[in-house]
Amino acid sequence: MPPIRSRSSTNSTEEESLKKWILSIDSRGSAPRPSTVREMANLLLEKRGTTLVISVGEK
């Protein structure tokens, strides 16, 4: 699956993790809200130790 956006803050490994997480939630009959996906992406960025990006989804 191609990156969500060409200027994505997440790398391919982080995007794959997000995708698996979303599919896992979907397989249990639920769907995450966009705000929840954003929070998870920000957690991944925090774990990476990035300081270049304040938050996913912010301009």
FIBA-549822 format. One line per 3 residues: number of its first residue (from 1); for each residue x, y, z of N, C-alpha, C. Coordinates in pm, 1 decimal. Each point is the difference from the previous one (the first is absolute). Example, Ala and Ser with C-alpha at 12.3 -4.5 7.8 and 13.67 -1.06 7.14 Angstrom:
1> 1319.0 -569.0 780.0 -89.0 119.0 0.0 90.0 120.0 0.0; -35.0 105.0 -72.0 82.0 119.0 6.0 -77.0 109.0 73.0
***
This chain:
1> 85.3 -117.3 0.0 -85.3 117.3 0.0 89.7 123.4 0.0; -27.3 95.4 -88.4 82.9 121.2 -4.6 -23.8 86.6 122.5; 94.2 88.8 30.4 -19.0 90.0 114.7 -128.7 80.4 -15.2
4> -57.3 36.0 113.4 -123.7 76.2 1.2 19.7 133.4 -71.8; 108.7 67.6 27.4 33.8 127.1 -63.4 146.6 -3.5 -36.4; 34.4 69.4 -105.0 140.7 2.9 -38.4 84.4 75.0 102.9
7> -61.7 92.5 73.1 72.4 75.2 102.8 -28.0 -58.3 138.4; -20.1 -127.5 6.8 -34.0 -66.5 124.3 112.7 13.7 102.3; -37.1 17.4 125.0 97.7 10.2 108.3 48.8 -137.9 43.5
10> -80.7 -100.7 -25.4 35.4 -135.5 40.1 79.1 -68.7 -110.4; 86.2 -93.5 39.8 73.0 -76.5 -100.2 -80.0 -125.2 -35.4; 48.0 -80.4 -93.0 -76.0 -115.0 -47.7 -24.8 -103.4 109.8
13> 94.9 -19.0 89.5 -17.6 -94.4 110.1 -109.4 47.9 94.9; 1.4 129.2 29.1 -102.5 56.6 88.5 -138.3 -5.8 -66.6; -4.3 25.8 -129.8 -127.4 -8.6 -70.9 -53.0 -142.3 -0.6
16> 88.8 -96.0 -17.6 -40.5 -140.9 2.8 -53.3 -36.6 138.3; 63.8 48.7 104.7 -48.3 -24.7 136.5 -138.4 59.6 20.8; -19.5 122.5 -48.4 -132.0 64.2 10.2 -105.3 -79.6 -76.0
19> 35.2 -44.9 -120.2 -93.0 -77.0 -81.6 -41.0 -128.6 71.6; 97.3 -72.7 54.7 -30.3 -123.9 72.2 -87.2 27.6 122.3; 28.5 108.7 69.4 -78.0 35.9 117.8 -145.2 29.7 -38.4
22> -18.2 77.6 -107.8 -135.0 33.5 -47.6 -74.0 -125.8 -43.3; 66.5 -87.6 -74.7 -63.7 -124.1 -44.0 -34.0 -90.5 117.6; 82.8 1.6 102.6 -27.4 -78.5 119.9 -127.6 48.3 68.5
25> -13.8 129.2 10.8 -120.1 57.6 60.5 -121.5 -31.9 -87.0; 16.6 11.2 -132.1 -109.0 -28.8 -93.4 -43.7 -145.1 10.3; 94.0 -91.3 16.4 -34.1 -142.8 8.7 -81.3 -32.4 124.7
28> 5.7 90.0 97.7 -79.8 -17.1 122.1 -132.2 75.5 -7.7; -32.7 51.3 -121.2 -129.3 63.7 -21.2 -8.3 146.1 38.0; 113.9 64.6 10.0 1.4 141.4 36.4 86.0 75.1 -100.7
31> -0.3 130.4 10.7 85.6 82.3 -85.2 51.7 116.3 82.6; 129.3 29.4 -11.3 54.3 111.8 76.6 -42.8 134.1 -59.0; -18.5 95.3 85.4 -28.2 136.9 -46.2 129.2 60.5 -53.3
34> -12.4 95.5 -92.3 121.8 64.3 -51.1 88.5 56.1 111.5; -61.7 52.5 104.8 79.4 54.5 110.8 80.1 -109.8 70.3; -56.0 -120.6 6.3 70.0 -112.0 63.5 117.1 -45.3 -86.6
37> -20.6 -2.5 -132.3 108.9 -35.7 -91.2 111.3 104.1 10.6; -37.0 127.0 8.3 98.5 107.8 14.1 80.2 -18.2 129.3; -69.0 -32.9 109.1 69.6 -22.0 127.6 98.8 -115.1 -11.0
40> -40.5 -108.9 -66.6 89.0 -115.0 -15.0 121.1 37.6 -85.9; -22.9 75.4 -107.0 111.2 43.8 -84.9 96.1 88.2 79.1; -54.0 87.4 82.9 85.3 86.1 82.3 79.4 -80.9 101.4
43> -59.8 -106.5 53.0 74.1 -88.0 91.9 116.8 -66.7 -72.2; -24.4 -44.6 -124.0 108.0 -60.7 -77.4 112.1 100.3 -25.5; -37.4 123.6 -33.3 102.1 103.1 -21.2 77.3 29.5 128.3
46> -71.1 -0.3 111.0 64.9 23.4 129.5 99.5 -110.8 30.3; -38.5 -125.5 -29.0 90.1 -113.2 24.2 123.9 7.8 -88.3; -17.2 53.9 -121.2 112.3 16.8 -90.8 94.7 106.4 53.1
49> -54.0 91.4 79.0 82.8 105.5 56.3 11.4 120.2 -90.7; -95.4 14.1 -90.5 6.0 112.2 -92.7 -35.5 130.5 71.2; 70.4 104.5 -35.7 -33.3 132.6 52.6 -33.0 95.1 -114.5
52> 8.7 -52.0 -124.0 -26.0 82.9 -116.3 -150.2 24.6 -21.1; -81.4 -92.0 46.6 -144.0 8.2 -22.1 -68.3 13.7 134.5; -80.4 103.5 14.4 -72.6 19.6 126.1 -107.7 -103.8 14.8
55> -77.9 -18.7 -106.6 -111.4 -92.6 7.6 -46.7 -34.3 -140.2; -47.2 -120.7 -17.4 -59.5 -41.0 -126.0 -128.9 76.0 -19.6; -21.8 49.5 -120.1 -124.0 70.1 -29.6 2.5 148.4 25.4
58> 104.9 52.4 61.6 10.9 143.6 22.4 71.7 64.6 -116.1; -36.4 123.4 -31.8 65.2 71.1 -109.8 94.0 103.9 54.0
***
